[in-house]
Amino acid sequence: MDTPLNREQAITNLQRYLRRLSYEGLEGNRVPIDGIFDTATRDALIQFQQDMGLPATGVADKRTWDLLFSEFLKATDTERNSEGLFLFPKDPPDYAVSPGDALLLVSMIQLLLLELRATYDIFEDIVESGIYDENTEKAIREFQRINLLPETGKVDEATWNRIVREYSNIDAGVQ
């Protein structure tokens, strides 16, 4: 039965697979993961079909879907066998990433929040800039609130670990 919810879930998965493959060097835009089959999703699907030598229809037929899912599984299997995300700094013991910080770690936090946006349906104003700005702090506070963590607006080890766990659940398809 093709209910709106099933269709939205299918589109969300399609977008998740296309987005993940965009990190592997396949051409195409990094589509939003919002469950809406818009022009960006269609264009990314057409690009995937072209890259894979399939008819570029912009329709996720069975052949396209099977190949897309297969490529997604290959990409995530490689990732699971790699080193993974680096650990949060342990020194000093009470280290936290705070507003005003401009670090590679801030970029990683922002990227993870952007990936979590579809699951949490928040973080609309996050931009991957590497600068811990007001919007990043607001998103972290909201993430902490939802996950019953102390709402400090700073990313300490507990907040980092929860962000990584939530991202890992998305990547593994756990919802």
C-alpha positions as CSV (number, residue, x, y, z in Angstrom):
1,M,0.0,0.0,0.0
2,D,1.4,3.4,-1.1
3,T,0.4,5.7,1.8
4,P,1.8,9.2,2.0
5,L,3.9,8.2,5.0
6,N,5.4,5.3,3.1
7,R,6.1,7.5,0.1
8,E,7.7,10.1,2.4
9,Q,9.9,7.5,4.1
10,A,10.9,6.1,0.7
11,I,11.9,9.6,-0.5
12,T,13.7,10.3,2.7
13,N,15.7,7.1,2.2
14,L,16.4,8.0,-1.4
15,Q,17.7,11.4,-0.4
16,R,19.8,9.8,2.4
17,Y,21.4,7.4,-0.1
18,L,22.0,10.1,-2.7
19,R,23.5,12.4,-0.1
20,R,25.8,9.7,1.3
21,L,27.0,8.9,-2.1
22,S,27.7,12.6,-2.8
23,Y,30.4,12.3,-0.1
24,E,32.0,9.5,-2.1
25,G,32.7,11.7,-5.0
26,L,29.7,11.0,-7.2
27,E,28.6,14.2,-8.9
28,G,25.5,15.9,-7.9
29,N,24.2,18.3,-5.2
30,R,23.9,17.3,-1.6
31,V,20.1,17.1,-1.5
32,P,18.2,18.0,1.6
33,I,16.9,15.0,3.6
34,D,13.3,16.2,4.0
35,G,11.1,13.6,2.4
36,I,10.0,15.9,-0.4
37,F,10.8,14.9,-4.0
38,D,11.7,18.3,-5.4
39,T,13.9,19.5,-8.3
40,A,17.1,19.1,-6.3
41,T,16.3,15.4,-5.5
42,R,15.2,14.7,-9.1
43,D,18.4,16.4,-10.4
44,A,20.6,14.4,-8.0
45,L,18.8,11.2,-9.0
46,I,19.3,11.9,-12.7
47,Q,23.0,12.6,-12.1
48,F,23.3,9.2,-10.2
49,Q,21.6,7.5,-13.1
50,Q,24.0,9.1,-15.6
51,D,27.0,8.2,-13.5
52,M,25.9,4.6,-13.3
53,G,25.0,4.3,-17.0
54,L,21.3,4.0,-16.4
55,P,18.6,5.8,-18.4
56,A,18.5,9.3,-16.9
57,T,14.7,9.5,-16.2
58,G,14.7,11.0,-12.7
59,V,12.4,8.2,-11.6
60,A,13.6,5.7,-9.0
61,D,12.5,2.5,-10.8
62,K,13.5,-0.9,-9.4
63,R,16.8,-1.0,-11.3
64,T,17.8,2.5,-10.1
65,W,16.7,1.8,-6.5
66,D,18.5,-1.5,-6.3
67,L,21.7,0.0,-7.7
68,L,21.4,3.1,-5.5
69,F,20.9,1.0,-2.4
70,S,23.8,-1.3,-3.4
71,E,26.1,1.7,-3.8
72,F,25.0,3.1,-0.5
73,L,25.7,-0.2,1.3
74,K,29.2,-0.3,-0.2
75,A,29.9,3.2,0.9
76,T,28.7,2.7,4.5
77,D,30.4,-0.7,4.7
78,T,33.7,1.0,3.9
79,E,33.0,3.6,6.5
80,R,32.2,1.1,9.2
81,N,35.5,-0.6,8.6
82,S,37.5,2.7,8.7
83,E,38.8,4.5,11.7
84,G,35.5,6.4,12.3
85,L,35.1,9.8,13.8
86,F,37.9,11.0,16.0
87,L,37.4,11.0,19.7
88,F,36.5,14.1,21.6
89,P,39.5,15.9,23.2
90,K,40.2,14.6,26.7
91,D,42.6,17.3,27.8
92,P,41.7,19.4,29.7
93,P,39.2,17.0,31.4
94,D,36.3,19.5,31.3
95,Y,37.0,20.6,27.7
96,A,33.9,22.0,25.8
97,V,33.5,23.6,22.4
98,S,32.0,27.0,23.1
99,P,30.4,30.0,21.3
100,G,33.1,32.0,19.5
101,D,35.4,28.9,18.8
102,A,36.6,28.6,15.3
103,L,37.9,25.0,14.8
104,L,37.7,22.1,12.5
105,L,35.8,20.3,15.3
106,V,33.1,23.0,15.1
107,S,32.8,22.3,11.3
108,M,32.3,18.6,12.2
109,I,29.7,19.4,14.8
110,Q,27.8,21.6,12.3
111,L,28.0,18.9,9.6
112,L,26.6,16.3,11.9
113,L,23.8,18.6,13.0
114,L,23.0,19.2,9.3
115,E,22.8,15.4,8.8
116,L,20.6,15.1,11.9
117,R,18.2,17.8,10.7
118,A,15.9,15.3,9.0
119,T,15.5,13.2,12.1
120,Y,15.1,16.1,14.5
121,D,13.3,18.4,12.1
122,I,15.2,21.3,13.7
123,F,18.6,23.1,13.1
124,E,17.2,25.1,10.2
125,D,19.7,27.9,10.6
126,I,22.9,25.8,10.8
127,V,25.6,26.6,8.3
128,E,28.9,24.7,8.1
129,S,31.3,27.6,8.8
130,G,33.7,26.3,11.4
131,I,32.6,29.1,13.7
132,Y,30.6,28.3,16.8
133,D,28.0,31.0,16.2
134,E,24.6,31.8,17.8
135,N,22.7,29.5,15.5
136,T,25.0,26.6,16.4
137,E,24.7,27.3,20.1
138,K,20.9,27.4,19.7
139,A,20.9,24.1,17.9
140,I,23.1,22.5,20.5
141,R,20.8,23.7,23.3
142,E,17.8,22.2,21.5
143,F,19.7,19.0,20.9
144,Q,20.6,18.8,24.6
145,R,17.1,19.5,25.6
146,I,15.6,16.7,23.4
147,N,18.3,14.3,24.6
148,L,17.9,15.2,28.3
149,L,21.4,16.5,28.6
150,P,22.3,19.7,30.6
151,E,21.4,22.6,28.3
152,T,24.7,24.5,28.4
153,G,24.9,25.4,24.7
154,K,28.4,24.0,24.7
155,V,29.6,20.7,23.2
156,D,31.2,18.7,26.0
157,E,32.1,15.0,25.7
158,A,28.6,13.8,26.7
159,T,27.0,16.0,24.1
160,W,29.6,15.0,21.4
161,N,29.0,11.3,22.1
162,R,25.3,11.7,21.8
163,I,25.6,13.6,18.5
164,V,27.8,10.9,17.1
165,R,25.5,8.1,18.4
166,E,22.5,9.8,16.8
167,Y,24.4,10.3,13.5
168,S,25.5,6.6,13.6
169,N,21.9,5.5,14.0
170,I,20.8,7.5,11.0
171,D,23.7,6.1,8.9
172,A,22.8,2.6,9.9
173,G,19.1,3.2,9.1
174,V,18.0,3.0,12.8
175,Q,15.1,5.4,13.6
